[in-house]
Amino acid sequence: MIKLIGILIVAIGFGFRLNTLLVVMLAGIVTGLVSGFSFNDVLTQFGQIFIDNRYMSLPIILTLPVIGILERYGLKERAESLIKKAKAATAGRVMLSYLIIRELSAALGLNIGGHAQTVRPLVAPMAEGAAAAKHGELSEEVKEDIKAHAAASENVGWFFGEDIFIATGAILLMKGFYDSVGVDVSVWDMALWGIPTAITALLLSWWRFSLLDKRIQKASGAGKSNDSKKTTA
Amino acid sequence: MNIITLDSIYYLLGIIVAFVAIRVLLDKNHPTRIGSFLFWGIFAATFLFGQWMPPIAVGYLVLIMVIIASFGKVKAGKEKELKKEERESHAERLKGKIFLPAILIPVITVIGTLTLGKIHFGDVQIVDPKNVTLISLGISTIIAYIAAQILTKAKASVPMQESSRLMQAIGWAIILPQMLSALGGIFSTAGVGKVVSEIVGDLLPTNYAFVAVVAYCLGMTLFTMIMGNAFAAFAVITGGIGLPLIVHMHGGNPAIMAALGMFAGYCGTLMTPMAANFNIVPAMLLNLKNKNAVIQAQVPIAIPLMIANMLLMYFLVYHF
C-alpha cells in the first residue's frame, strides 16, 4: 500500500497547484525511496527514461520554426478568410470534418496531424473563422471553448483511429504482450473489433461539437438581445 | 548500418533549442534571463549529448531544470509578435500559397514513411527502419522550412525569433511529457500496478462475468489516468485482471478484450493532466488561460464512450 504514496503526492500537489514538474519529480523520488531504491538509483532511472523518450518533444520542437514563419506571414488569417467563404461552415462542422479525416487516415496507418502541425496553424483558426463569419466578433470565452474543442478533435480522432490499423504501436504492443505470456491472437482481430468503439467516439464528438455550435450561437445571440434591451431601456 | 538515425534528428532539435537559449541570454530585458538560459541550455544539451551522457548525469541535470522551474525562473521573454494588420497584408500578397509549406509536412511525412524504410544499398539503410515515421517527420519539416523561407523571403533570423517566442510561450511544460513517462517508469518498477490490480480484484465480486469486464475496463481507465499512458497500464492491468478473470476464468476472447481494453485506457488519457503531451502542452500551445480546458472539453466525450466501450466488450468478448 505504501507504494501508492506517489499517487497521493500527485493528487495533493495538483490540488494545491504546486509546480507540476516539482510534484512529478517528488512523487517519483518518494515512490522510489519507499520501494527500496537509493536516491541515485531513482535519478538514474529519471535520466534514462528522459533520454529514451526525447521523441515525445520531437514533433512540437521541429514544427515550431516552420509554423512560426508561416504564422508571421499570415497563415492563420488566411485560414480564417478561406473558411469564411464556405457558407455552411460552423466551428463544430470544421472540427468534425477534421476529426473524420484524422480518424480515417489514422485507421489507414497515416499520421497526418498533431497539435503543433495542424491544430494550432489550421484547425483552430478555421473553426474560429467559421464562427466569426456567422456571429461577428467572438468573446474570449467562446474562443477558448473553440480552441479547447479543436485540441479534443485531434486527440479523439487520433486515439480511436490509430488502433484500427494493424501496424501501429498499440496493436504491436498488445501482440507482444500476448506473445510473452503464450496466448496466440491475430492482429486483424484486435484491429477490427475496435471499429464499433471508434464509430461511437465519432458520434459522441459530433454531439459535443453540435452543442458547441449551439453555445456559440447562444453567446452571440444573448449579446445582441442584451444590446437591444439596453437601447429600449 | 543506417545513414539517418533518430540521433541525427535529435541533433537538429538540439540546435533549435540551443538557439532559444542563446536568444534568451542575449535578451537584456528578459525577466528571468539566467534561469531561462540554464533551462533551455540544459534541454538543448540532452538532445545534443544525450546518447553519450551517463543516465545519472542526465538525472541530476533534470533535477536542476525542475528546481529552476519551480522557483519560477523560467518565464517567457518579450519577443514581439507582428501586428495583425501586417500579417493580413502578407496573407493578401501570398494568398493560398501560404498553405503549401504547412501541407508539405504531413504529405512528405506520409510519403517518407511509406518509402524510406525500404530503400537500402546492400546492408546500408538510408534511414533507421525502426524510426521511419519520426525521421520522415524530421525530413519533411526541413523541406517545409526551406519552402517557407523561399516563399516568404523572410530573413534567416525570423524562424529563430518565432520558434523562440513560441517555445518560451510553452515554457517548462515542454519537458512534462518526458518527466511523466519517467514517473510512469518508476511506478512500474516499484510495482504500483500490482498493488492497484490486487485492490480492484479484492474489492469487486469478479466471479460474475459482467463484473470482470467492469473491473478490467475501470482498471484500464483509472490506471491510465494515474500513469498518463495507456500503454503502461495495458501490461499491468491485462496481466493482473484481464487475463486471469476474463480469459481464463470466464473464457473471453483475448483479442477483443485487448482491443477494447486499450480503448478504455484511451478514455482515461482524455481525462488526465498526466497525459501532458495530449492535454496540457496543447493548452499552452493554443494560449488557453485554463490549462485544463482541453480535458474539460474531452470529459463529456470520454465518460459515455467509456461506458459504451464497456458494454460493447461485455456483449462481444464472451460471444465471439
Interface residues (C-beta under 8 A of the other chain):
Chain A: M1 K3 L4 G6 I7 V10 F14 L18 N19 T20 L21 L22 V24 M25 A27 G28 T31 G32 V34 S35 F37 N40 V42 L43 T44 Q45 F46 G47 Q48 I49 F50 I51 N53 R54 Y55 M56 S57 L58 P59 I60 I61 L62 T63 L64 P65 V66 I67 G68 I69 L70 E71 R72 Y73 G74 L75 K76 E77 R78 A79 S81 L82 L110 N111 I112 G113 H115 A116 Q117 T118 V119 R120 P121 L122 A124 E140 E144 D145 K147 A148 H149 A150 A151 A152 E154 N155 V156 F159 F160 D163 G169 A170 L173 M174 F177 Y178 V181 V183 V185 S186 D189 M190 A191 W193 G194 P196 T197 T200 A201 L204 S205 R208
Chain B: L6 I9 Y10 L12 L13 I16 V17 T46 F47 G50 Q51 M53 P54 P55 I56 A57 V58 G59 Y60 L61 V62 L63 M65 V66 A69 S70 L82 K84 R87 E88 S89 H90 A91 E92 L94 K95 G96 I98 F99 P101 A102 I105 P106 V107 T109 V110 T113 N131 T133 L134 L137 G138 T141 A144 Y145 A148 Q149 L151 T152 A154 V158 P159 M160 Q161 E162 S163 R165 L166 M167 I170 W172 A173 I174 I175 L176 P177 Q178 M179 L180 S181 A182 L183 G185 I186 F187 T189 A190 G191 V192 V195 V196 I226 A230 F231 F234 A235 T238 G239 L243 V247 N253 P254 A255 I256 A258 A259 L260 M262 F263 Y266 T269 L270 P273 M274 A276 N277 F278 N279 I280 V281 P282 A283 L285 L286 N287 L288 K289 N290 A293 V294 Q296 A297 Q298 P300 I301 P304 L305 A308 N309 L312 L316 F320
